[in-house]
């Protein structure tokens, strides 16, 4: 009899564990991010919890993972990319993912520990840029905007699309998160603002040049919250967006990023 009771309790425990809600129609939402230390999203999660919406932050370490997990149904939303990045992933990988809200824009910058002005660049100097298609192209366009190279009209340029390189710069493609560690070894490095802040760099103070961003709803480098298209009208997701797009979160975004991320709502 005692064995029967123990077995019954074990079965109840197993059933209880299997009931964790997974759909966006329920109150448990899995949010995919790069890293898990977002002060902003932890605050949004606190506000959502007061209304019975549990936001679980799922951390990823590679930019290719959050959209793949969203497409596979392993998470419900993600918040790590801009419009250009999502567009490229949808076009090349066939994801059925759509943007459901805009968050902020973080200017890309050129940083150095070896020079203080782009005029000091020498023939053959090394320049490190992100190795993902969209941010790498964005970095190349920033180099072009500052007269260092000239590109063809490729939508997502790579080093192969450089048509003029008068100072014979050596372009080194690296994983975005590792680039701050290359500053001693290169003349300049193109670094995303979020990664720069994580590395202890304040973009508005440390960058030799910052991307000239237009703070508008149409800027393709505005960051976003994405979901599967079938869930884009979910009332729960809409409520999370409302909790995110507030004055409190706007102020927290600016404070936490040291001004590197500029809210666009």
N, C-alpha and C positions, 0 to 999 in steps of 0.2 A: 504493500500500500504506500509506503514511504517513497519507493522508487517511482511509482506512478505519479505521485504529487510533484516530485522534483522534475520529472519529464514534462508534465503539463506546464509548470512554471517556465521551463526553458523554451517551450513552444510559444508561449505567450510573449516572452521577451523577443523571440525572433520575429514574430508577427509585428510587434510594436516597432522594431527597428526598420521594417520594410515599408512603413507608412509615411516616411519622410516625403513631403510634397515635392514634385519636380516640375510641374507645369506653371506657366506664367499666370494662369487663372487662379492659382492658389497664392498663399501669402509668403511662401518661401522662394526668394529670388536669388539665383546665383549670378554674381557679377564678375566677369573676367577682366583682369587688369595686368599691366606689367608691374610686378612687385606688389606688395601688400600693405605698404606703409602710408597710404593716402589719408592724410588728415581730413581732407575734404569729404571723401566718401565715407569715412568712419563717422563723421558728423551727420551726413545724410542718413546713414544706417541707424544712428541713434534716433533721429527724428521719425524715420519710418517705423521703427520698433514701437514707438508710442502709439502707432495706429494699427499695430498688429501685422506689419509687413516686415518680415525678417530678410535682410540683405546679407548674404554670405559672400565675402570677397574671396575669389579664387585667383591666386597669384600665378603668373606665367613668367618665364625667363627669356623667352624667344618671341620675336614679333610675329612669327608665322603661326603661333599656337592659339591666340584668343579667337580668331575668326574660324579656325578649323574646329575648335571646341564648340563654338556657337552653332555652326552649321550641323554638327553631329548631335546637338541637343544636350551636350554635357553641361552647358551653362545657358542662362536665359538672355543675358545682355552682356555687352562689353563696352569699355570706355578706355581706349588707348590710342586711337588712330584719328587721322584727319581724312577729309573727303577724297583727296587724291589717292591715298593708300587704299581706302575701301574700294574705290572705283577700279583700281588695278587688280585687286584680289578678286572682285566679282568678274571682271573681264577674263582674267587668266585661269581662274579656278572654278568658275561657274557657281559661286556661292549665292544662295538665295537670302541675302542679308541686306537690310536697308537702314539708313540713318533715321533715328526717331527724335533726336534732339541735338542742339549745338551746345558746346560747353565753353571752350576758350581757345585762344590761339597763342602759341609760344614761338616767338621768332628764333630762327636758326642764326647762329653767330660764328664768326671766325675768331679763334683764340690762339694765343701764342705765349710761350715762356722765353722765346728767343729774340723776338722783335716787338716793337711798339707801334709800327706803322707798316702798311702794305708797301710803301715806297722802299722799304728796306729789304724786300724780297730779292734774292739773287738768282742768277741763271742756274737751273737744275735743282732748285730747292724742292723739298718733299712737302706734300700737302695731304693730310689724311681726311677722308670723307666717309660717311656711313655707307655700308655695302648693300643696304636694301634699295630696291629700285626707286621708290618714290623719294626717300630722304637723300639718297645719293644724287638723284637728279636735281633735287632742290638745292643741294650744296653746290653742284656744278653751275646752276643758274645764278647762285649768289656770287660765285667766282667771276662769272661772265658780267654780272651787273657792276662789278668793281673793276672791269677792264683787264682781268688777268688772263682770260681765255676767251675763245669764241666757239659757240656750239652751232650745230645744224638745227633744224626745226623739229627734232624728235620730241614726242610728247613726254616720254620718260627718258631723258638723256642719260647715257652712261659715258665713261671715259672714251669709248670708241666713237662717240659723237662729237668729240672735240675736233674742230676743223682748223683752229689757230691756237698755238701755244708758244708765243714768241720767246718766253723765257725757259722753255723746255722743262716746265714743272713736272715732277714725278708724282702722279696721283696715286695714293695708296688707299684702297678700299678695306675698311675694317668694320666689325660689328659695332653698332652705334655706342653701346654701353662701355666699350673698351677704349674709345677714342681719347677721353681725358688722360688716360695713362700713357698716351703717345706724345704728349706735349713737349717733353724733353728731347724727343728724337726727330721732330719735324719742325718746319718753319712755321706753319700754321695748321690748324685743324678746324674742321667744320663740326660743330657740336649742337645738338638739340638743346633747347633751353632747360627742359626738365632734367636731362642728364647732366648738364652743366651745374645746375643747382645741387644735385645729388653729390657732385664732385667738389662742392665747396666754392663754386664760381658764381658770382652774381652777374648775370648777363649784362645788365645796364652799366656795370662798372668794369667788368673784366674783358668783355669782348672788344676786339679792335674794330670790328664792324658787326652790326646787327642787321638782319633782314629788314627791309623797309616794308612792313606789313600794313595792309589796309584793313582796318577793323570794320568789316562789313559782313553782312549775311552771305555774300557771294564769294568771299575769299575761299579758295579751294583748300587752304591749309588750316582752316578752322577745325578743331577737334570735335568729336561727336560721340554720342551714345548710339550703339547699333543693336538691332534685334533681328530675328528671323522675320521675314515679311508676313508670315501668318500670325505673328504676335504684335504687329505694329500698332494695333488699336486696342491692346489690352488695357483695361481700366487700371490695373495695378501698376503697369509700366507708366501710364500717363500720370498717375499720382506720384510716382518716384521722380519723374521729371519736374513736376510742380514743386516738390520738396527741394530739388536741386537748384532750380532756377529762381532763387530768392536773393534778396539783398544780403542776408547773413552769409550765404555760401559765396556770393560774389566777393565780399570783403575777406572771407577766410581764404579764398583762392589766391587773391593778391598778396595777402600777408604770408601765407605758407610758401608761396613760390618766390617771395621777395621781389614781386613785380614782374617775374619772368613769364607768367601766364596771365593773359588778359581776357576776362570774361566777355562774351559777345551777346549775351541775352539782355 
